[in-house]
Amino acid sequence: MRFTPAVLEGLRGSFHHLKTPLVDAPAAQRDPAVIETVSRMLLDIQRRGMDAVLDYARSLDGYSGGEVELAPDRIASSGDRLPADLRAAIELGSQRTRAFAVEQRSHLTGFQTELVPGLVTGVRYVPVSRVGAYLPAGRFPLTASAFMTVGVAKEAGVPTVIACTPPQPHGGANDAVVYAAHLSGVDRVFVLGGVQALAAMAYGLLGELPVDMLVGAGNAFVAEAKRQLFGAVAIDLLAGPSEVAVISDETADPEIVAADLLGQAEHGPNSPAALVTTSEEHGRAVVAAVDRQLAGLATEPIAGPAWRDYGSVTVADDRETAAALMDDLAPEHLEVISADDDWYHDRLRNYGSIFLGPWSTVAYSDKGMAGTNHVLPTAGGAKHSAGLSVSRFLKPLTYQRIVREATPELANAVQVISDSEGMAAHSATATMRLATYA
């Protein structure tokens, strides 16, 4: 997350920085070495198929032979191997996320309208046929990822959803991740990681037809694989390092704001965290609170560099300037903790998902408890795109039905336009119908 110089120059209000990022480069900058590696792997897998997939599984994930697919009974029993409190929490997250998806789907309804007598048009929402979900389980297994990808796809009506998740050090899958996928309605689960997993799903190497869509978060190699596979398949979005931004004022608790900034910074050492505040005193208090909390944080080796290198604190003179600054950042996750939460909610336009008030923290969505999706645009993508939802798995297919009596008006206009363009065959499709009508 970085401010756009041209936008800053055009702001009417004034502002100043208390802290700026030490690294003057976008956190999600593409690495040429990653691009080359992914290109080489995808070409190899295209040529050699599953043999190449298993070779990469051996060299990168420690695969030692045997079936890469989890047996149905192993998937179904995954919850039995979890502590009771973790199992209950996963069940709650799955329930909440699917309930929100059901509600969202109910508002996406097809329609039919007669634009003029004899010209009937409409839309049908039809789900894609096959989805491949990547379920990360690396440094931090993202247990709730299956809720957002597999579960939401199923509530959209996708008939087949398969999933790949990387093996753990013991060689098997992460049971919490698998149980979340099971509750979400997954059809098949494969213990494969990284580029080879996405390629296997996209190229139809897992005993299934090629998937129509790839979804799910991952590291830089996974993100680059999705970028290169886009076109052959659809993707949810190209997500970079996780981001958080907060708008707060003197009414907010600096300790809470600091905790929420660090809550996302611990995703990775290049995860940006930004504060925009209308109170310099509050901003300085948040900086001090971050330093105090980092000192006792188990993930300080990750969150500390993220805050040092990519953290920022900006003081705006008024709420209008604060809102304009935040809309330019267009963060993945945006918290608003102020005396003017509703005003900001009405005014702000660019964010992946917004969390309003001191009781709403990003982690509630990250872990599936708020019901909303956490597969969201990063690196300014919220200026033009939204996150994953039921609607992304649905194709709004239009149709039209025209009767003979409506033909003259339509055909005459099409003939005129087609003739002006020099498109004789287009013109003929209209004039032939005019002749029949006459």
N, C-alpha and C positions, 0 to 999 in steps of 0.2 A: 504494500500500500504506500503510494507516494502521491503527493499533491502535484497537480499539473501546473507548471509555471504560467501558462497563458491564462488559466482559470484564476490563479492567485492574483495576477495583475489586473484582472477585471472585477475583482471583488470591491463592493462599495465600502464595506466595513473594514476595520483594521484588526490585526491579530499579531501575535508574536509567539515564538517557540521557546519553551522551557527545555525541551529535549528533542534532538533530531537523531535519526538513524546514523550510526557510524559507517555503515556500508552503503555506498552510493550506487546501488544496483537493485533492480527488482528481485525480490526473493524467489520468484518463479522463473527466473531467467533460464532459457533453454541452454543446455550444455551440449556443445558439438560432439563431445565424446559419447554422451548418452544417445544422441540422434544416430550416430554411426553404428553403435553397438546394436540398437534396436533394429535398424534397417537390415543389418547383416543377419540377425537372428530370424527376423520374419521371412527373409528370402530363403534362408536355409530350411525353415519349417515348411514353407510352401513347396520346396523341392523334395524334401525327404519325409514329410509328414510326421507320423507319430514316432518314428525312430529318432528324429531330431528333437522332438518334445522330450522324450525320455532321456536323451543324452544331456540336454540342458538341465533336466530335473536331477540327474546324477551329479553334474558338476556344480550346480548352483544351490540345490536344496538337499543334497545328501540322499537322494532316492537310491535304494539298494535292491530294487526289484519287486515283483509282485503287482497286484492290482492297484491302480491309482484311484479307482472309484470306491467310495465308502459303501458298504453293504446297507440295505434299507434298515436292517435291525440295529446296526451300529448307529445309524442316524437317529432312529426312534428312541434308542436307549441313552443317548448322549446326556440328557438331563439327569439321569440316574447317577451319573458320575460327578455331579456338581454339588457343592454345599447348598443346603436348603434355602438359605437367604439369597444366594446368587440366582438359583433357579427361580425363585419367586419374583425377583427383580426383573429377570429376563422375560418372564411371562407377563408381567405388568407392562413392560415396554412394548412388547409385541402387540398386546391388546390395545394399548393407546394409539400406536402408530396405525394399526389397521382400522381402528374406529375413525380416526381423522380421515384416512383415505376413503373409507366408505362414504363419509359425509361429503367429501370433495367430489367423489364420482357422482353422487346424486344430483349435483348441480351442473354436471356436464351432460346435457340432454340434447338429443337430435331434434330437428324441427323440419317442418315442411311449410312452404308458403307459396301462394299463387301471386307472383309479382304483377302480372296482368292476366286477364282472362285467357286461359289456354296455355300459360307458361308457368309450370309448377317446378319449383326448385327446393332443395333441402340439403340436410347434413345428417350423416350417420356416423356415430363414433364407433370405430372398430379397433380392437386391440391388435398389436403386433402378435405374430405367432410364436416366436421363440426369443427368449431373453437369456443372456449369459451374465451372471453377477460375479464380480470379483470381491471376495470377502477378506480384507487385510487381517493378518495375524502376525505381524512382525514384532518390532520393539514394543508396541502397545496393540494387543488384539482389539480391533474395533467391534466389540460384540454387537452393538446396535446396528451395524451396517446392513445386516440382513433384513432388519425391519424396514429400512428405507428403500431397499432395492428389491429383494425377493417378495416381501409382503405387499408392498405397494403395487408391484407388477401383478401379483395375483388378484388383488382387489380391483385392478383395472380390467381383469378378465383374460390375462395372458395365459394360454393353455399350457405352455412348457417353459419352465424356468429352471435352468441348471446353474450350479455355482462351483467355483474353484476357490480353494483357500490354501495358503502355503503350509507345508508341514512344519511341525514344531521340532525342537532338538531331538525328541525321542522318535521322530519319524511319522507320528500320527497327526491327526488334526486337532485343533483346539476345541475341546468339547463345548465350551460356552458359545463359541461362534457357530458350531454345528447345531446346537440346540436352538439358537436363535433362528437359524435357517429352517430347521424342522418346524418350529412353531409358525414360521412365515409361509409355509406351504411349498418349500422347495421340492422339486421332482427328483433331482440327482445331485450328488455332491462328489467332487473330485479333489484329491489332495495334490494340487499343483499350484505352483506360485509363479508370479512375475509374468514376463513377456510370453513365456511358453504357454501359460494358462490362457491368456487372452487369445493367442494365436490358435490354440487348439479349439476353443469355442467358436472363433470366427471362421475357421476353415473347416469345421465339421469333422474333427478328428476324434471325437469322444463317443462314437456310436450314436450320434445325433446329427441331424442336418445342421448346416451352419446357422448360428443364431442370427437374428435380425438386428439385435441391439446389444451393446455391451454397456454395463453400468457398474459403478462402484469406485471407491477411492483406491489409492495406491501410491507407491513411491514415484520418483522421477522416471524410472524405466516403464512402469505401468502407464503413467500419463502419456509418455511419448508413444508407446505402443497403441494406445487408443487414438492418438492423433493420426498416426500413420495408417491405422485400420479404418478410420472414418471414411465413409464413401462405400467401402465394401460392406460395412455395417453402420448402423446409427450408434451414437454414443450419448450418454447423458450430458456430460460437459467435460471440459479440460480443466481440472482442478489443480491448483498449485498448493503450496503450504497453507495450512489453516490460518485464518485471520480473525482478529477480534478488534472492534473499535467501541469506544464508550463516549457518549455525550453525558456530562454530569456538571452539576453546579454546586454551590456552597451548601445545599441541602442534603447532598449525598454523603455517605460515610466513606472516607478515603480508604479505610481498610477493606471494605466490600469491593470498591472499584479496583483496588490493587489486586485483590484475590481473583477477580474476574479477568483482569488482564493476564495474569499469570496462568490462569486456568486454560487458556488457549495457547499461550507461549510455550507450554510444556509439550505441545504436539511435536515440535522439532526446533532445532537451533536456528532455523531461518523462518520461523513463524512470526509475522508482524503483529504488534499490539499497539494501538493508537488511542490516545485520549484527547478529546477536544472539550474544553471547559470554558465557561464564562467567568470563572473565578481563579485568579492567579494563586491566591492563598490555597485554594482547594487543590489546584494542580501540583503545587509544591508538596502539599501533604500527601498526595497520592504517590509521588516519586519517592518520598521518604518511606511510605508504607511498603512499596514494592521492595525497596532495599532491605527493610526489616524482614519481610516474609521470605525473601530469597535466602536469607541466612539460615533458615530452618527448614527449607523445602527439600524433600528427598530428590526431586527432579531438577534441582538447581543447575546441574551440569548441562541441562537442555534449556530450561527456561531462562537461565541467566544470560547465556550468549544471545538468545533470541531477543530479550529485552535490551541488552546492550547494543546489539548490532542493528536491530530492526524496530525498536520501540520509539515512540514519539509522544510528546505532550505539547499541545498547542492551546494558547489562550486567545479566545475571541472576545471582542469588546461587547458583543450582543448576541442574542439567540439567532437572529437572522444570519449573521456571519458564521456562527457555529454550524447552522444547518447547511449553508452553502459549502463550507469546508468539508463536511461529512459527505455530502452528495458527490463531491469530487473524489473523495477516497473510495466511495462505493464498496464498503467492506462486505466480506462474507457474512459475518455475524455482527450485529449492531445492538448494543445496549443503550437505553436511555434512562438515566436516573436523575430526575430534576424536578423542579417545581412546575415545569411546563410540559410534562410527558405527552399530553394529548395534542398540544400545539405542534410539537416535533413530529408526532405520528402523522398528523395531517399534512405537514410540510415536506417531510423527507420522501425521496423518490428512489434512491439508489442504494440497495442493500440486498443481501441474500435472504436474511430473515431478521426480524427485529424483536427485541425483548424489552418490554416496557415496565418500568418501575423497579424498586429495590428488591422485590421478591422474585424477579424473573432473571434467571441466570442461563447462560448459553448451555451449560452442562445438562440442564433439564432436557433440552432438545437433543444434544449429542448422544445421550444415553437412551433416547426414545420415550422419555416420560411425558414430554409435552405433546407428543403425537405428531408434531410437524417434522418435515424432512430435513436432514442435515447434509444432504448432498447438494452443495450450494456453489455458486460462482465465486471465483477468487480473482485476484490481480486486476480489479476494475471491471470484471465481467458483468457485475450487477448493473452497470450502466445500460446494458442492452439485453441481458438474459436473466431468466429466473432459474431457480433450483429444480431438482428432480421432484416430480409429483405424478399423481395418477394421469394427468393429462399428457405427460411425455410418452406414456405407453399406448396412447390412443391416437388413431389416425382419424381426423375429422374429414370424412369422405363426402364430397358434394355429389349431387345428382340433379338431373333435370329431365322433365317429361313435357313434351310440347305437342299440342294437338294441331290438326290441319288448319283450323280456323285462325290460329295465331301465326301461321306461316308468312303471310304477305308482309307484315310489318318487319318481322325479323329478317326475312330473306332479302328484301329490297335494301335494307341498311347494310347487310353483310356484302351484298353484291357491289354496292357503291364503294365501300371501304376496300374490299379485295381488289376491285378494278383499279383504284387509285394507287394501290401498292404493287400492282403488276402480278398478283397471285391468282392466275387464271383458274387453277384447280379449286382453290377455295371458293371463288366466285361461282364455279359450276355446281358445287354442292348446294348452293342456295338457289340458283336459277333453275336447276332441274326440278327442285321441289315447287318452285313457282309455276313451272309448266304443268306439273301434275295437278297442282291446286286449281289452275285455270281450267 
